[in-house]
Amino acid sequence: LALFCPACPQPGINVLLSEDESLDEDPSWKYTRSFVMDGNFKAEHLHPIKPFDEVWLSDGLGFMVGKDRYKMHLAEAADTVEKSSCNNHRAVNQANAARHKLESTGIGGVACARHGCFVPHSMVDFQKGERQATSTIPHSQVNHGQMNMDYALCEASRHNMEGITRAVTFYDINCQYNKHFRVQVDRSRFLEMAPQLTIIPGIGLWHVHGHQDSCY
C-alpha cells in the first residue's frame, strides 16, 4: 500500500538490464542505493486505554513494520546502556529516556538520501529512545548498536534491492552505530540482510561537525 522513490534504482521496476549488463558494472555509483536514517523523539504515543479494542487495518502493509515480528525482535534483543566513544550525542543518550506512560517514545525510519522518500515497511516505534541492543552477543564483544534502527535498516535493505550490492547510509551517529552492525545481524533471528550487500557508512554534513576527527 506504499510506494518508494521512483528515481532510486529498483531492479525490475525502473531498472531493466539486458543479458550482458550487470548491477555491479562501472561506474559503481550508478546502481548504489543511498539511505538516510533518523529518529523523531517528539512523536510520542500513549498506552491505549482499551488495547484489546485496537484494530490494525494495514499491519506491515504501509510504511510501518509489521508489529508482531518487530515485537519478537525487541523481546530477544537485550537492553543495555552504551557509553559513546564520540561526543555527547542526543540519539545515544536518549536510549535511557524511558517514559512509562508512553507506548512509544518516538519514531525512526529510513528514507532515500537523494530525494527524501521513506522506504515502505521500514518505520519503527521507539520504546526508550533509539534503544541499545546486544542481541545474543556477549557484552565484551560488541559496542552496542540501536536495536530499533537495526530492524529499520534491515527492512529497508530488502525492499526492491534484488541484485544491488552497495548501499550508502547516512546517520548522525554512524560512528557508533555501524561498529558492530553486521555482527548483530548475523546473531539475530529477526534481522536479515543480503550478505553480498556492502554498507558504506557516512555522516551528513549537518551533523559531522559535532563529531571527533577519529569518527571519519
N, C-alpha and C positions, 0 to 999 in steps of 0.2 A: 504493500500500500504506500510505499515511499520510493521516491526516485532519487538517484545520485546525480552528481555533476555531469552534464552532457559533454564537457570538454576534456575531462580526465580520461586516460586510456582505460577502456573496459573491453577486453577481448570478447569477441562475439557480439558486441553491441555497437561500438563505434570504432573498433579496430578489426579489420578483416585482412588477414595475411594470406599471400599466395603460398604455394608449396615450398618455394625456395627462400622464403623470408622467415625471420625469427624475431621474437621479442627481445633477444639478447644482442641483436646486431648493433653496430655502432651507427650513430652516436649513442652512447649508453643512456643518456638522459631522455631519449625520445620516448621510451615506454616505462619510465620510472614514475611510480606513484608518489605523491607528496602529501603528507598529513600534518595537521596541526592539532595538538592535544591541549585541552584546558578544562578548568573546573570553575563553577559558579557557586560560591559559598552562601549566597543570599537566597537561592531558590529552595527555601525550606518547606517541609511538608509535615503537618501534624499527624499524629496517630489518629485514624478514623474512630469515631465513637462506636460505630457498629461495623467492625471489619468483615463480618460474615455477609453483610449486605452489599459489599463492594463487588462490582461486576466488571471484569476486564473485557472490553469489546474487541480489542485487537492486540492481544498479548504477543509481543515479539514481532508483530507484522508492520510496525511503523518505524520510528527512529529509536525507540527504547528497546533494550534487550529483553528476551523472554525472562519472566520473573522467577520461574521455578529453578531453572538451571543456574541462574545467577545467584540465587539464594544458597544453592548447594555449594557453589564455588566459595562464597563468603564463609559458609559454615566450616569448610575444610581448611581454608587459609587461616593460619594463626595470626592473631593480632599482637603487635609489639610496638615498641617506641623506637624511632630511628634518631640517631644522633648524626646530623648532617656534617659532612666534611667540607661543605661550602659555606656560604653566608647564611644568615638567618632568614630563609625564605618562608613566606607565609604558607605556601602549599605543603611544606614539610611539617611545620609546627601545627597547622590546622588539623593534622591527623589525630591529635589528642583532645580536640574540642568536642567532647561528647555532650549532647543535649538530650536528656532522657525523655522529654515530652515530644520530641520530634521523631517521626518515622524516617525522614530523610533530612540530612543537614546540608544538602546541596546536590548539585548535579554536575556530571562531567561527560565529555564526549570527544569524538574525533571528527574533523572536517578536512576537506581538501585544502591544502595550504595556498593554492593559487587563487581559488575562486570563492572559498568560504562556504561551500556546500557541505552540510553534515552528511556523514555516511550512515545509511539506513542500518538499523539494528546495532548501533554502537554507542548509544547514550545510556549512562548508568546513574543510579542514585548513590549518594554518599551517606554513610551512617555516622562516621566520625571524621569529617574532612576527607581528604584523599588518602584513605587508610593504608597503613603499612601491612605487609604480608610476608610470611616466611614459607607459606605452603607447608610442605613436609621436609624442608631443608633445615639441617642443624643450624643453630644460632651462629656458630663460629664460621660458617661457610658463606654467608651472604650478607651484604649490606642492603637491607630490606627495600623492596620496591613497593609500588602502590597497587594493592590488590584490586581496587576498583578500576583503575586505569589500565592495568594488565588485561582485564577482561574486555574493556572497551577497544583497546588496540588490536587484540586478537580477533575480535568480531569484525573490526574494520578491515583487517588484512585478508579476510575470507570473502569479502563482497566483490564479486566480479573481477577477481585478480588471477584467474587461471593462466599460468604461464609467465606472469610478471615476476621477476626475480629481484627487484630493487625497490625499496621504499625509503624516502627521506621523512623523518619525523622531527617536528619542532615542538618543544615542550619547555616551559620556563625553568623546570628543574631536571632537565635531561641528564645533567652531570651526575645526579644522584640516582635518578630513575633507571637509567639504562645499564647500570653497572652489572647487575645480575639478572636482567630481564629474561634472557634465554634459559638460564638455569631454572628459574621459577616456572617457565612454560613447560620445560621438559619434566619437571617433577609433579605437575598438576594434572589431575584427571579432567579438568574442565577448561583448561587453556589450550587452544590449538592454533598452530601457525606452521605454514609450509616450511620444512627445513631448508629448502633452497632459496627462501626469501632472505635477502640481506637487508638489515635495518641500518640506515645511516643516520645517527642521531645529530640533532642540531639545536641551537638555542636562538630564538628570534632576536632581532636587533633591539627591540624594545626592552627585553629582559637581560640581555647579555652583559650590559654594563654593571649589573648588580652582582656579577659573578667574580670569582677569583681567576687569575691568569691560568692557573692549573686546570681549570674546567674545560679549556678548549685549546 
